[in-house]
Amino acid sequence: MGVDNGSTQEVGGTLINAGDAPIAQGYLVVTPIADQCYPKASILYQFGFLAAGEEQSFSVPVAERFSSYRLQMGAFDEQGFAVTAKDANQAILDGRISEERQKCIAARENQID
């Protein structure tokens, strides 16, 4: 979820370890998106231990103003092998991709150079 209170912006959500093994460490990559859907500089956010079935909230500060964002993530077990980690709202975000693409097309068509 993107939040803007007028002076600061952030992307927040909840990580869920849906696997049956603990996550030793992981990361999120938040890419802010400008009004006409141009990606801005990505932000790397690292998180630590997350037990199997555990949920953990996150909040990633974003210095630049943004109208949307993209989120990617990865996680590793105690031996450094990739394991599944996902944002609790990922299914909702994935379901909006087609709608978001249409908004991007419209925003760029209406862009004034």
Jmol script that loads the backbone (N, CA, C; Angstrom):
load data "model"
ATOM      1  N   MET A   1       0.840  -1.158   0.000  1.00  0.00           N
ATOM      2  CA  MET A   1       0.000   0.000   0.000  1.00  0.00           C
ATOM      3  C   MET A   1       0.896   1.234   0.000  1.00  0.00           C
ATOM      4  N   GLY A   2       0.639   2.162  -0.908  1.00  0.00           N
ATOM      5  CA  GLY A   2       1.361   3.421  -0.951  1.00  0.00           C
ATOM      6  C   GLY A   2       0.669   4.443  -0.079  1.00  0.00           C
ATOM      7  N   VAL A   3       1.446   5.186   0.708  1.00  0.00           N
ATOM      8  CA  VAL A   3       0.895   6.187   1.621  1.00  0.00           C
ATOM      9  C   VAL A   3       1.632   7.498   1.414  1.00  0.00           C
ATOM     10  N   ASP A   4       0.874   8.591   1.346  1.00  0.00           N
ATOM     11  CA  ASP A   4       1.447   9.929   1.215  1.00  0.00           C
ATOM     12  C   ASP A   4       0.679  10.840   2.152  1.00  0.00           C
ATOM     13  N   ASN A   5       1.376  11.377   3.164  1.00  0.00           N
ATOM     14  CA  ASN A   5       0.694  12.268   4.103  1.00  0.00           C
ATOM     15  C   ASN A   5       0.998  13.736   3.826  1.00  0.00           C
ATOM     16  N   GLY A   6       1.521  14.028   2.645  1.00  0.00           N
ATOM     17  CA  GLY A   6       1.826  15.391   2.270  1.00  0.00           C
ATOM     18  C   GLY A   6       3.278  15.758   2.445  1.00  0.00           C
ATOM     19  N   SER A   7       3.935  15.186   3.442  1.00  0.00           N
ATOM     20  CA  SER A   7       5.347  15.492   3.664  1.00  0.00           C
ATOM     21  C   SER A   7       6.250  14.276   3.467  1.00  0.00           C
ATOM     22  N   THR A   8       5.725  13.100   3.661  1.00  0.00           N
ATOM     23  CA  THR A   8       6.505  11.874   3.450  1.00  0.00           C
ATOM     24  C   THR A   8       5.668  10.857   2.682  1.00  0.00           C
ATOM     25  N   GLN A   9       6.360   9.987   1.978  1.00  0.00           N
ATOM     26  CA  GLN A   9       5.712   8.900   1.252  1.00  0.00           C
ATOM     27  C   GLN A   9       6.339   7.591   1.712  1.00  0.00           C
ATOM     28  N   GLU A  10       5.560   6.546   1.642  1.00  0.00           N
ATOM     29  CA  GLU A  10       6.090   5.224   1.968  1.00  0.00           C
ATOM     30  C   GLU A  10       5.246   4.158   1.293  1.00  0.00           C
ATOM     31  N   VAL A  11       5.850   2.985   1.155  1.00  0.00           N
ATOM     32  CA  VAL A  11       5.147   1.799   0.691  1.00  0.00           C
ATOM     33  C   VAL A  11       5.188   0.817   1.841  1.00  0.00           C
ATOM     34  N   GLY A  12       4.033   0.345   2.244  1.00  0.00           N
ATOM     35  CA  GLY A  12       3.962  -0.580   3.364  1.00  0.00           C
ATOM     36  C   GLY A  12       3.134  -1.792   3.020  1.00  0.00           C
ATOM     37  N   GLY A  13       3.242  -2.789   3.838  1.00  0.00           N
ATOM     38  CA  GLY A  13       2.474  -4.009   3.637  1.00  0.00           C
ATOM     39  C   GLY A  13       2.840  -5.047   4.673  1.00  0.00           C
ATOM     40  N   THR A  14       2.507  -6.274   4.374  1.00  0.00           N
ATOM     41  CA  THR A  14       2.771  -7.387   5.278  1.00  0.00           C
ATOM     42  C   THR A  14       3.425  -8.521   4.510  1.00  0.00           C
ATOM     43  N   LEU A  15       4.576  -8.970   4.992  1.00  0.00           N
ATOM     44  CA  LEU A  15       5.241 -10.141   4.436  1.00  0.00           C
ATOM     45  C   LEU A  15       4.675 -11.378   5.105  1.00  0.00           C
ATOM     46  N   ILE A  16       4.539 -12.439   4.326  1.00  0.00           N
ATOM     47  CA  ILE A  16       4.083 -13.719   4.871  1.00  0.00           C
ATOM     48  C   ILE A  16       5.054 -14.800   4.424  1.00  0.00           C
ATOM     49  N   ASN A  17       5.570 -15.572   5.373  1.00  0.00           N
ATOM     50  CA  ASN A  17       6.363 -16.748   5.027  1.00  0.00           C
ATOM     51  C   ASN A  17       5.372 -17.896   4.892  1.00  0.00           C
ATOM     52  N   ALA A  18       4.966 -18.168   3.652  1.00  0.00           N
ATOM     53  CA  ALA A  18       3.971 -19.203   3.382  1.00  0.00           C
ATOM     54  C   ALA A  18       4.574 -20.599   3.327  1.00  0.00           C
ATOM     55  N   GLY A  19       5.890 -20.686   3.456  1.00  0.00           N
ATOM     56  CA  GLY A  19       6.546 -21.986   3.387  1.00  0.00           C
ATOM     57  C   GLY A  19       6.574 -22.685   4.731  1.00  0.00           C
ATOM     58  N   ASP A  20       7.218 -23.853   4.762  1.00  0.00           N
ATOM     59  CA  ASP A  20       7.322 -24.611   6.006  1.00  0.00           C
ATOM     60  C   ASP A  20       8.717 -24.533   6.622  1.00  0.00           C
ATOM     61  N   ALA A  21       9.563 -23.677   6.055  1.00  0.00           N
ATOM     62  CA  ALA A  21      10.914 -23.471   6.587  1.00  0.00           C
ATOM     63  C   ALA A  21      11.109 -21.985   6.897  1.00  0.00           C
ATOM     64  N   PRO A  22      11.942 -21.683   7.879  1.00  0.00           N
ATOM     65  CA  PRO A  22      12.183 -20.270   8.189  1.00  0.00           C
ATOM     66  C   PRO A  22      12.947 -19.558   7.076  1.00  0.00           C
ATOM     67  N   ILE A  23      12.723 -18.261   6.992  1.00  0.00           N
ATOM     68  CA  ILE A  23      13.484 -17.400   6.097  1.00  0.00           C
ATOM     69  C   ILE A  23      14.588 -16.770   6.936  1.00  0.00           C
ATOM     70  N   ALA A  24      15.829 -16.921   6.498  1.00  0.00           N
ATOM     71  CA  ALA A  24      16.957 -16.331   7.233  1.00  0.00           C
ATOM     72  C   ALA A  24      17.083 -14.840   6.945  1.00  0.00           C
ATOM     73  N   GLN A  25      16.869 -14.473   5.696  1.00  0.00           N
ATOM     74  CA  GLN A  25      16.887 -13.065   5.317  1.00  0.00           C
ATOM     75  C   GLN A  25      16.230 -12.920   3.952  1.00  0.00           C
ATOM     76  N   GLY A  26      15.835 -11.690   3.653  1.00  0.00           N
ATOM     77  CA  GLY A  26      15.200 -11.449   2.367  1.00  0.00           C
ATOM     78  C   GLY A  26      15.256  -9.979   2.009  1.00  0.00           C
ATOM     79  N   TYR A  27      14.615  -9.650   0.916  1.00  0.00           N
ATOM     80  CA  TYR A  27      14.648  -8.276   0.447  1.00  0.00           C
ATOM     81  C   TYR A  27      13.373  -7.945  -0.326  1.00  0.00           C
ATOM     82  N   LEU A  28      13.064  -6.668  -0.352  1.00  0.00           N
ATOM     83  CA  LEU A  28      12.018  -6.113  -1.196  1.00  0.00           C
ATOM     84  C   LEU A  28      12.678  -5.092  -2.101  1.00  0.00           C
ATOM     85  N   VAL A  29      12.206  -4.996  -3.315  1.00  0.00           N
ATOM     86  CA  VAL A  29      12.617  -3.924  -4.208  1.00  0.00           C
ATOM     87  C   VAL A  29      11.347  -3.152  -4.543  1.00  0.00           C
ATOM     88  N   VAL A  30      11.317  -1.893  -4.114  1.00  0.00           N
ATOM     89  CA  VAL A  30      10.193  -1.010  -4.393  1.00  0.00           C
ATOM     90  C   VAL A  30      10.623  -0.069  -5.511  1.00  0.00           C
ATOM     91  N   THR A  31       9.846  -0.043  -6.588  1.00  0.00           N
ATOM     92  CA  THR A  31      10.123   0.863  -7.697  1.00  0.00           C
ATOM     93  C   THR A  31       8.972   1.859  -7.794  1.00  0.00           C
ATOM     94  N   PRO A  32       9.211   3.102  -7.374  1.00  0.00           N
ATOM     95  CA  PRO A  32       8.161   4.123  -7.503  1.00  0.00           C
ATOM     96  C   PRO A  32       7.886   4.400  -8.977  1.00  0.00           C
ATOM     97  N   ILE A  33       6.643   4.717  -9.277  1.00  0.00           N
ATOM     98  CA  ILE A  33       6.230   4.989 -10.652  1.00  0.00           C
ATOM     99  C   ILE A  33       5.679   6.414 -10.724  1.00  0.00           C
ATOM    100  N   ALA A  34       6.185   7.201 -11.690  1.00  0.00           N
ATOM    101  CA  ALA A  34       5.745   8.582 -11.883  1.00  0.00           C
ATOM    102  C   ALA A  34       4.359   8.623 -12.528  1.00  0.00           C
ATOM    103  N   ASP A  35       3.793   9.821 -12.619  1.00  0.00           N
ATOM    104  CA  ASP A  35       2.437   9.997 -13.146  1.00  0.00           C
ATOM    105  C   ASP A  35       2.201   9.355 -14.505  1.00  0.00           C
ATOM    106  N   GLN A  36       3.140   9.489 -15.427  1.00  0.00           N
ATOM    107  CA  GLN A  36       2.972   8.901 -16.751  1.00  0.00           C
ATOM    108  C   GLN A  36       3.564   7.492 -16.833  1.00  0.00           C
ATOM    109  N   CYS A  37       3.699   6.841 -15.684  1.00  0.00           N
ATOM    110  CA  CYS A  37       4.125   5.449 -15.581  1.00  0.00           C
ATOM    111  C   CYS A  37       5.586   5.214 -15.946  1.00  0.00           C
ATOM    112  N   TYR A  38       6.415   6.213 -15.731  1.00  0.00           N
ATOM    113  CA  TYR A  38       7.847   6.012 -15.912  1.00  0.00           C
ATOM    114  C   TYR A  38       8.439   5.580 -14.575  1.00  0.00           C
ATOM    115  N   PRO A  39       9.229   4.491 -14.561  1.00  0.00           N
ATOM    116  CA  PRO A  39       9.815   4.037 -13.298  1.00  0.00           C
ATOM    117  C   PRO A  39      10.896   4.997 -12.809  1.00  0.00           C
ATOM    118  N   LYS A  40      10.913   5.190 -11.493  1.00  0.00           N
ATOM    119  CA  LYS A  40      11.950   5.988 -10.846  1.00  0.00           C
ATOM    120  C   LYS A  40      12.960   5.022 -10.221  1.00  0.00           C
ATOM    121  N   ALA A  41      13.931   5.578  -9.522  1.00  0.00           N
ATOM    122  CA  ALA A  41      14.982   4.746  -8.916  1.00  0.00           C
ATOM    123  C   ALA A  41      14.393   3.757  -7.908  1.00  0.00           C
ATOM    124  N   SER A  42      14.785   2.505  -8.043  1.00  0.00           N
ATOM    125  CA  SER A  42      14.322   1.451  -7.130  1.00  0.00           C
ATOM    126  C   SER A  42      14.991   1.576  -5.769  1.00  0.00           C
ATOM    127  N   ILE A  43      14.293   1.077  -4.756  1.00  0.00           N
ATOM    128  CA  ILE A  43      14.777   1.117  -3.377  1.00  0.00           C
ATOM    129  C   ILE A  43      14.861  -0.318  -2.861  1.00  0.00           C
ATOM    130  N   LEU A  44      16.017  -0.675  -2.328  1.00  0.00           N
ATOM    131  CA  LEU A  44      16.207  -2.007  -1.746  1.00  0.00           C
ATOM    132  C   LEU A  44      15.936  -1.932  -0.248  1.00  0.00           C
ATOM    133  N   TYR A  45      15.056  -2.807   0.228  1.00  0.00           N
ATOM    134  CA  TYR A  45      14.715  -2.889   1.649  1.00  0.00           C
ATOM    135  C   TYR A  45      14.988  -4.321   2.087  1.00  0.00           C
ATOM    136  N   GLN A  46      15.844  -4.489   3.081  1.00  0.00           N
ATOM    137  CA  GLN A  46      16.192  -5.830   3.555  1.00  0.00           C
ATOM    138  C   GLN A  46      15.415  -6.161   4.822  1.00  0.00           C
ATOM    139  N   PHE A  47      15.064  -7.429   4.973  1.00  0.00           N
ATOM    140  CA  PHE A  47      14.436  -7.882   6.213  1.00  0.00           C
ATOM    141  C   PHE A  47      15.132  -9.141   6.688  1.00  0.00           C
ATOM    142  N   GLY A  48      14.985  -9.413   7.973  1.00  0.00           N
ATOM    143  CA  GLY A  48      15.682 -10.534   8.597  1.00  0.00           C
ATOM    144  C   GLY A  48      14.799 -11.756   8.785  1.00  0.00           C
ATOM    145  N   PHE A  49      15.073 -12.488   9.813  1.00  0.00           N
ATOM    146  CA  PHE A  49      14.448 -13.783  10.100  1.00  0.00           C
ATOM    147  C   PHE A  49      12.922 -13.698  10.097  1.00  0.00           C
ATOM    148  N   LEU A  50      12.311 -14.675   9.454  1.00  0.00           N
ATOM    149  CA  LEU A  50      10.852 -14.792   9.420  1.00  0.00           C
ATOM    150  C   LEU A  50      10.514 -16.276   9.517  1.00  0.00           C
ATOM    151  N   ALA A  51       9.949 -16.679  10.632  1.00  0.00           N
ATOM    152  CA  ALA A  51       9.628 -18.092  10.876  1.00  0.00           C
ATOM    153  C   ALA A  51       8.545 -18.574   9.910  1.00  0.00           C
ATOM    154  N   ALA A  52       8.467 -19.880   9.716  1.00  0.00           N
ATOM    155  CA  ALA A  52       7.426 -20.462   8.864  1.00  0.00           C
ATOM    156  C   ALA A  52       6.059 -20.038   9.378  1.00  0.00           C
ATOM    157  N   GLY A  53       5.219 -19.545   8.477  1.00  0.00           N
ATOM    158  CA  GLY A  53       3.875 -19.109   8.847  1.00  0.00           C
ATOM    159  C   GLY A  53       3.803 -17.726   9.477  1.00  0.00           C
ATOM    160  N   GLU A  54       4.939 -17.114   9.737  1.00  0.00           N
ATOM    161  CA  GLU A  54       4.962 -15.801  10.389  1.00  0.00           C
ATOM    162  C   GLU A  54       4.647 -14.684   9.407  1.00  0.00           C
ATOM    163  N   GLU A  55       4.027 -13.629   9.938  1.00  0.00           N
ATOM    164  CA  GLU A  55       3.761 -12.419   9.177  1.00  0.00           C
ATOM    165  C   GLU A  55       4.543 -11.279   9.797  1.00  0.00           C
ATOM    166  N   GLN A  56       4.991 -10.339   8.962  1.00  0.00           N
ATOM    167  CA  GLN A  56       5.769  -9.202   9.454  1.00  0.00           C
ATOM    168  C   GLN A  56       5.420  -7.977   8.614  1.00  0.00           C
ATOM    169  N   SER A  57       5.065  -6.893   9.272  1.00  0.00           N
ATOM    170  CA  SER A  57       4.770  -5.650   8.567  1.00  0.00           C
ATOM    171  C   SER A  57       6.066  -5.008   8.096  1.00  0.00           C
ATOM    172  N   PHE A  58       5.971  -4.234   7.009  1.00  0.00           N
ATOM    173  CA  PHE A  58       7.119  -3.480   6.539  1.00  0.00           C
ATOM    174  C   PHE A  58       6.658  -2.094   6.104  1.00  0.00           C
ATOM    175  N   SER A  59       7.585  -1.162   6.136  1.00  0.00           N
ATOM    176  CA  SER A  59       7.341   0.192   5.686  1.00  0.00           C
ATOM    177  C   SER A  59       8.624   0.693   5.032  1.00  0.00           C
ATOM    178  N   VAL A  60       8.545   1.051   3.758  1.00  0.00           N
ATOM    179  CA  VAL A  60       9.714   1.495   3.003  1.00  0.00           C
ATOM    180  C   VAL A  60       9.538   2.976   2.667  1.00  0.00           C
ATOM    181  N   PRO A  61      10.364   3.861   3.256  1.00  0.00           N
ATOM    182  CA  PRO A  61      10.266   5.280   2.925  1.00  0.00           C
ATOM    183  C   PRO A  61      10.683   5.529   1.474  1.00  0.00           C
ATOM    184  N   VAL A  62       9.968   6.428   0.807  1.00  0.00           N
ATOM    185  CA  VAL A  62      10.261   6.787  -0.575  1.00  0.00           C
ATOM    186  C   VAL A  62      10.463   8.301  -0.617  1.00  0.00           C
ATOM    187  N   ALA A  63      11.659   8.731  -1.020  1.00  0.00           N
ATOM    188  CA  ALA A  63      11.997  10.153  -0.997  1.00  0.00           C
ATOM    189  C   ALA A  63      11.237  10.943  -2.060  1.00  0.00           C
ATOM    190  N   GLU A  64      11.096  10.382  -3.246  1.00  0.00           N
ATOM    191  CA  GLU A  64      10.434  11.087  -4.343  1.00  0.00           C
ATOM    192  C   GLU A  64       8.929  10.826  -4.338  1.00  0.00           C
ATOM    193  N   ARG A  65       8.177  11.804  -4.810  1.00  0.00           N
ATOM    194  CA  ARG A  65       6.735  11.608  -4.944  1.00  0.00           C
ATOM    195  C   ARG A  65       6.485  10.559  -6.038  1.00  0.00           C
ATOM    196  N   PHE A  66       5.430   9.782  -5.868  1.00  0.00           N
ATOM    197  CA  PHE A  66       5.092   8.744  -6.834  1.00  0.00           C
ATOM    198  C   PHE A  66       3.584   8.602  -6.919  1.00  0.00           C
ATOM    199  N   SER A  67       3.126   8.071  -8.047  1.00  0.00           N
ATOM    200  CA  SER A  67       1.688   7.862  -8.201  1.00  0.00           C
ATOM    201  C   SER A  67       1.307   6.394  -8.042  1.00  0.00           C
ATOM    202  N   SER A  68       2.297   5.525  -8.209  1.00  0.00           N
ATOM    203  CA  SER A  68       2.086   4.090  -8.066  1.00  0.00           C
ATOM    204  C   SER A  68       3.444   3.472  -7.740  1.00  0.00           C
ATOM    205  N   TYR A  69       3.474   2.158  -7.609  1.00  0.00           N
ATOM    206  CA  TYR A  69       4.747   1.476  -7.353  1.00  0.00           C
ATOM    207  C   TYR A  69       4.660   0.044  -7.833  1.00  0.00           C
ATOM    208  N   ARG A  70       5.827  -0.540  -8.016  1.00  0.00           N
ATOM    209  CA  ARG A  70       5.935  -1.968  -8.318  1.00  0.00           C
ATOM    210  C   ARG A  70       6.760  -2.588  -7.195  1.00  0.00           C
ATOM    211  N   LEU A  71       6.456  -3.822  -6.876  1.00  0.00           N
ATOM    212  CA  LEU A  71       7.110  -4.487  -5.749  1.00  0.00           C
ATOM    213  C   LEU A  71       7.594  -5.861  -6.179  1.00  0.00           C
ATOM    214  N   GLN A  72       8.860  -6.135  -5.895  1.00  0.00           N
ATOM    215  CA  GLN A  72       9.433  -7.465  -6.112  1.00  0.00           C
ATOM    216  C   GLN A  72      10.081  -7.888  -4.797  1.00  0.00           C
ATOM    217  N   MET A  73      10.191  -9.175  -4.601  1.00  0.00           N
ATOM    218  CA  MET A  73      10.830  -9.644  -3.375  1.00  0.00           C
ATOM    219  C   MET A  73      11.488 -10.997  -3.565  1.00  0.00           C
ATOM    220  N   GLY A  74      12.391 -11.278  -2.656  1.00  0.00           N
ATOM    221  CA  GLY A  74      13.069 -12.557  -2.636  1.00  0.00           C
ATOM    222  C   GLY A  74      13.485 -12.878  -1.219  1.00  0.00           C
ATOM    223  N   ALA A  75      13.730 -14.143  -0.949  1.00  0.00           N
ATOM    224  CA  ALA A  75      14.121 -14.563   0.394  1.00  0.00           C
ATOM    225  C   ALA A  75      14.987 -15.818   0.301  1.00  0.00           C
ATOM    226  N   PHE A  76      15.746 -16.038   1.376  1.00  0.00           N
ATOM    227  CA  PHE A  76      16.694 -17.154   1.410  1.00  0.00           C
ATOM    228  C   PHE A  76      16.587 -17.901   2.735  1.00  0.00           C
ATOM    229  N   ASP A  77      16.792 -19.216   2.672  1.00  0.00           N
ATOM    230  CA  ASP A  77      16.788 -20.009   3.900  1.00  0.00           C
ATOM    231  C   ASP A  77      18.160 -19.930   4.570  1.00  0.00           C
ATOM    232  N   GLU A  78      18.334 -20.682   5.652  1.00  0.00           N
ATOM    233  CA  GLU A  78      19.572 -20.613   6.428  1.00  0.00           C
ATOM    234  C   GLU A  78      20.797 -21.135   5.680  1.00  0.00           C
ATOM    235  N   GLN A  79      20.572 -21.815   4.549  1.00  0.00           N
ATOM    236  CA  GLN A  79      21.678 -22.289   3.723  1.00  0.00           C
ATOM    237  C   GLN A  79      21.870 -21.441   2.470  1.00  0.00           C
ATOM    238  N   GLY A  80      21.105 -20.351   2.345  1.00  0.00           N
ATOM    239  CA  GLY A  80      21.247 -19.457   1.215  1.00  0.00           C
ATOM    240  C   GLY A  80      20.457 -19.843  -0.024  1.00  0.00           C
ATOM    241  N   PHE A  81      19.549 -20.815   0.110  1.00  0.00           N
ATOM    242  CA  PHE A  81      18.708 -21.194  -1.021  1.00  0.00           C
ATOM    243  C   PHE A  81      17.449 -20.340  -1.036  1.00  0.00           C
ATOM    244  N   ALA A  82      16.967 -20.026  -2.236  1.00  0.00           N
ATOM    245  CA  ALA A  82      15.766 -19.205  -2.384  1.00  0.00           C
ATOM    246  C   ALA A  82      14.548 -19.927  -1.816  1.00  0.00           C
ATOM    247  N   VAL A  83      13.724 -19.183  -1.090  1.00  0.00           N
ATOM    248  CA  VAL A  83      12.455 -19.679  -0.555  1.00  0.00           C
ATOM    249  C   VAL A  83      11.366 -18.665  -0.888  1.00  0.00           C
ATOM    250  N   THR A  84      10.122 -19.086  -0.755  1.00  0.00           N
ATOM    251  CA  THR A  84       8.995 -18.235  -1.108  1.00  0.00           C
ATOM    252  C   THR A  84       8.692 -17.225  -0.006  1.00  0.00           C
ATOM    253  N   ALA A  85       8.602 -15.957  -0.409  1.00  0.00           N
ATOM    254  CA  ALA A  85       8.120 -14.893   0.467  1.00  0.00           C
ATOM    255  C   ALA A  85       7.213 -14.034  -0.386  1.00  0.00           C
ATOM    256  N   LYS A  86       6.095 -13.596   0.170  1.00  0.00           N
ATOM    257  CA  LYS A  86       5.198 -12.777  -0.633  1.00  0.00           C
ATOM    258  C   LYS A  86       4.509 -11.746   0.239  1.00  0.00           C
ATOM    259  N   ASP A  87       4.095 -10.677  -0.422  1.00  0.00           N
ATOM    260  CA  ASP A  87       3.320  -9.645   0.238  1.00  0.00           C
ATOM    261  C   ASP A  87       1.894 -10.157   0.355  1.00  0.00           C
ATOM    262  N   ALA A  88       1.248  -9.889   1.472  1.00  0.00           N
ATOM    263  CA  ALA A  88      -0.116 -10.369   1.684  1.00  0.00           C
ATOM    264  C   ALA A  88      -1.082  -9.837   0.631  1.00  0.00           C
ATOM    265  N   ASN A  89      -0.770  -8.705   0.029  1.00  0.00           N
ATOM    266  CA  ASN A  89      -1.646  -8.098  -0.971  1.00  0.00           C
ATOM    267  C   ASN A  89      -1.209  -8.383  -2.409  1.00  0.00           C
ATOM    268  N   GLN A  90      -0.242  -9.272  -2.611  1.00  0.00           N
ATOM    269  CA  GLN A  90       0.288  -9.510  -3.950  1.00  0.00           C
ATOM    270  C   GLN A  90      -0.784  -9.959  -4.935  1.00  0.00           C
ATOM    271  N   ALA A  91      -1.700 -10.789  -4.504  1.00  0.00           N
ATOM    272  CA  ALA A  91      -2.754 -11.253  -5.407  1.00  0.00           C
ATOM    273  C   ALA A  91      -3.623 -10.088  -5.869  1.00  0.00           C
ATOM    274  N   ILE A  92      -3.873  -9.149  -4.972  1.00  0.00           N
ATOM    275  CA  ILE A  92      -4.658  -7.961  -5.336  1.00  0.00           C
ATOM    276  C   ILE A  92      -3.893  -7.130  -6.355  1.00  0.00           C
ATOM    277  N   LEU A  93      -2.584  -6.906  -6.082  1.00  0.00           N
ATOM    278  CA  LEU A  93      -1.753  -6.129  -7.002  1.00  0.00           C
ATOM    279  C   LEU A  93      -1.666  -6.806  -8.369  1.00  0.00           C
ATOM    280  N   ASP A  94      -1.483  -8.111  -8.375  1.00  0.00           N
ATOM    281  CA  ASP A  94      -1.398  -8.853  -9.633  1.00  0.00           C
ATOM    282  C   ASP A  94      -2.707  -8.763 -10.417  1.00  0.00           C
ATOM    283  N   GLY A  95      -3.830  -8.749  -9.703  1.00  0.00           N
ATOM    284  CA  GLY A  95      -5.135  -8.657 -10.356  1.00  0.00           C
ATOM    285  C   GLY A  95      -5.388  -7.312 -11.004  1.00  0.00           C
ATOM    286  N   ARG A  96      -4.619  -6.308 -10.630  1.00  0.00           N
ATOM    287  CA  ARG A  96      -4.795  -4.957 -11.171  1.00  0.00           C
ATOM    288  C   ARG A  96      -3.863  -4.641 -12.340  1.00  0.00           C
ATOM    289  N   ILE A  97      -3.041  -5.562 -12.756  1.00  0.00           N
ATOM    290  CA  ILE A  97      -2.039  -5.276 -13.786  1.00  0.00           C
ATOM    291  C   ILE A  97      -2.682  -4.785 -15.079  1.00  0.00           C
ATOM    292  N   SER A  98      -3.706  -5.457 -15.560  1.00  0.00           N
ATOM    293  CA  SER A  98      -4.350  -5.062 -16.806  1.00  0.00           C
ATOM    294  C   SER A  98      -4.929  -3.650 -16.688  1.00  0.00           C
ATOM    295  N   GLU A  99      -5.600  -3.382 -15.599  1.00  0.00           N
ATOM    296  CA  GLU A  99      -6.169  -2.050 -15.353  1.00  0.00           C
ATOM    297  C   GLU A  99      -5.065  -0.987 -15.272  1.00  0.00           C
ATOM    298  N   GLU A 100      -3.974  -1.309 -14.584  1.00  0.00           N
ATOM    299  CA  GLU A 100      -2.850  -0.376 -14.456  1.00  0.00           C
ATOM    300  C   GLU A 100      -2.218  -0.085 -15.812  1.00  0.00           C
ATOM    301  N   ARG A 101      -2.075  -1.103 -16.649  1.00  0.00           N
ATOM    302  CA  ARG A 101      -1.507  -0.895 -17.990  1.00  0.00           C
ATOM    303  C   ARG A 101      -2.380   0.055 -18.808  1.00  0.00           C
ATOM    304  N   GLN A 102      -3.683  -0.095 -18.707  1.00  0.00           N
ATOM    305  CA  GLN A 102      -4.597   0.796 -19.425  1.00  0.00           C
ATOM    306  C   GLN A 102      -4.465   2.232 -18.922  1.00  0.00           C
ATOM    307  N   LYS A 103      -4.325   2.412 -17.617  1.00  0.00           N
ATOM    308  CA  LYS A 103      -4.132   3.755 -17.050  1.00  0.00           C
ATOM    309  C   LYS A 103      -2.820   4.365 -17.550  1.00  0.00           C
ATOM    310  N   CYS A 104      -1.794   3.549 -17.658  1.00  0.00           N
ATOM    311  CA  CYS A 104      -0.501   4.033 -18.152  1.00  0.00           C
ATOM    312  C   CYS A 104      -0.600   4.484 -19.608  1.00  0.00           C
ATOM    313  N   ILE A 105      -1.276   3.690 -20.409  1.00  0.00           N
ATOM    314  CA  ILE A 105      -1.455   4.061 -21.814  1.00  0.00           C
ATOM    315  C   ILE A 105      -2.198   5.384 -21.915  1.00  0.00           C
ATOM    316  N   ALA A 106      -3.267   5.528 -21.151  1.00  0.00           N
ATOM    317  CA  ALA A 106      -4.055   6.767 -21.168  1.00  0.00           C
ATOM    318  C   ALA A 106      -3.234   7.949 -20.671  1.00  0.00           C
ATOM    319  N   ALA A 107      -2.453   7.761 -19.611  1.00  0.00           N
ATOM    320  CA  ALA A 107      -1.642   8.848 -19.055  1.00  0.00           C
ATOM    321  C   ALA A 107      -0.605   9.328 -20.056  1.00  0.00           C
ATOM    322  N   ARG A 108      -0.020   8.410 -20.788  1.00  0.00           N
ATOM    323  CA  ARG A 108       0.998   8.795 -21.786  1.00  0.00           C
ATOM    324  C   ARG A 108       0.362   9.434 -23.004  1.00  0.00           C
ATOM    325  N   GLU A 109      -0.827   9.001 -23.380  1.00  0.00           N
ATOM    326  CA  GLU A 109      -1.515   9.627 -24.516  1.00  0.00           C
ATOM    327  C   GLU A 109      -1.890  11.070 -24.192  1.00  0.00           C
ATOM    328  N   ASN A 110      -2.193  11.346 -22.917  1.00  0.00           N
ATOM    329  CA  ASN A 110      -2.594  12.689 -22.487  1.00  0.00           C
ATOM    330  C   ASN A 110      -1.424  13.536 -22.024  1.00  0.00           C
ATOM    331  N   GLN A 111      -0.222  13.017 -22.109  1.00  0.00           N
ATOM    332  CA  GLN A 111       0.978  13.716 -21.655  1.00  0.00           C
ATOM    333  C   GLN A 111       1.256  14.932 -22.534  1.00  0.00           C
ATOM    334  N   ILE A 112       1.544  16.040 -21.885  1.00  0.00           N
ATOM    335  CA  ILE A 112       1.910  17.257 -22.595  1.00  0.00           C
ATOM    336  C   ILE A 112       3.410  17.385 -22.551  1.00  0.00           C
ATOM    337  N   ASP A 113       4.054  17.485 -23.715  1.00  0.00           N
ATOM    338  CA  ASP A 113       5.520  17.601 -23.764  1.00  0.00           C
ATOM    339  C   ASP A 113       5.976  19.010 -23.564  1.00  0.00           C
TER     340      ASP A 113
END
end "model"
wireframe off; spacefill off
backbone 0.3
color backbone group
